[in-house]
């Protein structure tokens, strides 16, 4: 019988956004548990660093812009040809775009939607087509608590993540008849480079934890910022057979910041 430390042994998991933050932490945990991992990201240096840390025979890294449908399709085909059928998929890739709606330009809006929402669409479509043929698999897409809670200065990011959440729910409904599960993990503030970029633009760890009334933002009841591993634990659970009767679910992991709305 498998345990949480061995439940992905021999399975092939594709992870987008695997060069840093939550995606890199997820890829490392999967590799530690014996999984074969295809790691996609636009950051070649981050992927190279990941490659030096593990058995190269169980890791395929490819520099891919997930907003490019043809590139994603090619990477998925290569992944299956190299490491075998993809058993699990985790879409973690995303970019942060700050700015008020009236200040955003067309390129900022389009890029955010293309990567954050379009990337999930392209990857899920490519992988799910193959899963349907095999009638098995599990998908977890990383959204954000900003998908359901308005955030001043974050309209493009929040809109892209709202698209991820609803896309995932619709996909889950379509895939259920094939025995394939699709769920969402929605992190709140997490100690990654993306979060630190927000702090460099005028926020701070303390302000996030305590809240900021002028911007109508609640604090974090648990009084701390999440670590990447906090989010990874949730992704691993939903990917695993322990969550075998869970689909269409949005698991918010934010320390209570959105009062579990």
Buried (B, 14 or more C-beta within 10 A) or exposed (E): EEEEEEBBEEBBBBBBBBBBBBBBBBBBBBBEBBBBBBBBBBBEEBBEBBEEEBEEEBBBBBBBBBBBBEBBBBBBEEBBEEBEBBBBBBBBBBBBBBBEEEEBEEEBBBBBBBBBBBBBBBBBBBBBEBBBEEEEBBBBBBBBBBBBBEBEBBBBBBBBBBBBBBBBBEBBEEBEEBBBBBBBBBBBBBBBEBBEEBBEEEBEBEBBBBBBEEEEBBBBBEEBBBBBBBBBBBBBBBBBEEBEEBBBBBBBBBBBBBEEE
